[in-house]
Amino acid sequence: MSLVEDAAALQDDLVALRRELHQIPEVGLELPRTRERVLAALDGLPLEVSTGSALSSVTAVLRGGRPGPAVLLRGDMDALPVTERTGLPFTSRHDGAMHACGHDLHTAGLVGAARLLAARREELAGDVVFMFQPGEEGWDGAGHMIREGVLDAAGRPLAAAYGLHVFSALFPAGRFVCRPGTMMAASDALLVRVHGSGGHGSMPHRALDPVPAACEMVTALQTMVTRSIDVFDPVVVTVGTFHAGTRRNVIPDEAVFEATVRTFSEAARARVRDAAVRVCREIAAAHGLRADVEYADEYPATVNDPAEYDLVADTVREVFGEDRFAPMENPLPGSEDFSRVLREVPGAYVFLGACLSGEPESAPNNHSPLAAFDDRVLADGAALLAELAVRRLNRAD
């Protein structure tokens, strides 16, 4: 039987696992119940299993029956601090936590890939590392796992790494989407605190008001993007929080805002880092104020190796059919800490449509409390990860 046929036979088990995980979402780096369920799902397979010390990660190594390289397959496990409103029968049991980004599907799919490959262990020309990762949603779980040695788990350098992400919108259910080069944006943080001198709202001339200066910075950052950055190498700057004052007739001592910055190249990232800091500091100085400005590098851009992209595209077309693959024209402005793995190891990140409604353009998107995922795609997602591992291990470099 083919991997796809074997995966189809696992579909009911994978759906049951996914729905169990969906009901027990955990946020951040510590996912004890999720890790317990993953370990139980892997029990009995011929794997070398280890767990993280600084986070609830699981690393499992499958040793192939023949010598060869090593590849890594990754699935993230954490949920979001969102209260679910889907009304599904297996909805989250935890108020304030939800698998709104589909990581429950990622986890179940990676378990499926482990089962598929374990059944073919003697045929594998090399080893497979399964990376079950907490803390993707802003906690840099990939960075923690790298520091704890996940990239060295096979005992030698990895030849390739692959990951998969489902979407509740944007793409039809069952459609695999990928592109060579930059797949997702880098994500950084701009943190600004404008120091003034408070006073009575009726007498601003006797105070140093930080609010107008901070507001000017917010608008100036948008002008900076249009006038300092190459339009063909885009940048997104979005101010997500702005805090100042306690009452309408009191001039506060300070105003604070935070922005997310998305870029698609290192050149744009370096340029916006310098320009954003300069704009905020010099506007503050022009108002006779002082600004503490911090630009914090977070996740790098997610960049697919062109040869590994070709492997993904060819595999999907050959295994699932021409209509199941779609090249993505432009990168997605979201970001991913799997980018840290792809900085160290050539590989590819693949999107998989899991839109439940059949109307991807209008369906609630990932991170929405209404986001719902079609878990009928689980078997195909697991089969693709397993197929990529087999083909990459069998490829002579």
CORWOBEL-V644712 format. One line per field, one symbol per residue. phi: phi as a letter, one per 30 degrees, with the letter a starting at -180 (. if undefined). psi: psi as a letter, one per 40 degrees, with the letter a starting at -180 (. if undefined). burial: + if it has 24 or more other C-alpha atoms within 12 Angstrom, else -. A space follows every 50 residues. Layout:
phi->???
psi->???
burial->???
This chain:
phi->.ddddddeddeddddddedddddbdbcjccbddddedddddcejddcccb bdccadcbcbccdddbdldbbbbbbcbdccdbddbdiddcdedceibadd ciddddddddeddddddddcedddckcbcccccdiddjchedddddddjd dcddjadddabbbbbdbdbibdejdcbaadidcbddbbbcbbbccbbdad ddbddcbbdddedddddedddddeddcccedcbdbcbbdcbbbaibbdcb dddabbbbbcbcbcbdddddddedddddeddddeddcicbbdbbccdccd ddbddeddeedddddddddcjeddcbdcdbdcddbaddeddddcbdaacb cbdbdddibddcdedeiddcdbcddddeddddddedddddddddddd
psi->iidddddddeddddddddddddefiihadhgddddddddddeheigihhi iideifihhhhhhieiiaaiihhihieiaighhifdeidfihehhehige eeddddddddddddddddefddehgaihhhghhifdgeefdddddddeed eedeeiiidiiiiihiheadiihehhhiiiahdiiihihhhhhhhahiah degdeeigheddddddddddddddddeehhdegiihhhhdihhhidideh hidiihiiihhhieidddddddddddddddddddddefiihhhhhhhbhi ihhhhddddddddddddddeideehhhhdiiheiiheedddeddhhaihh ihhfhdeegddeihiieieehhhheeeddddddddddddddddehh.
burial->--++-+++-++--+++++++++++++++++++-++-+++-++--++++++ ++-+++++++++++---+++++++++++++++++++---++++---++++ +++++++++++++++++++++--+++++++++++++++++++++++-+++ ++++--++++++++++++++++++++++++++++++++++++++++++-- ------++++++++++++-+++-++--++---+++++++----+------ ++++++++++++++++-++++++-++++++++++--+-++++++++-+++ +++++--+++++++++--++---+++++--++++++++++++++++++++ +++++++--+--+++++++++++++++++++++++++++++++----
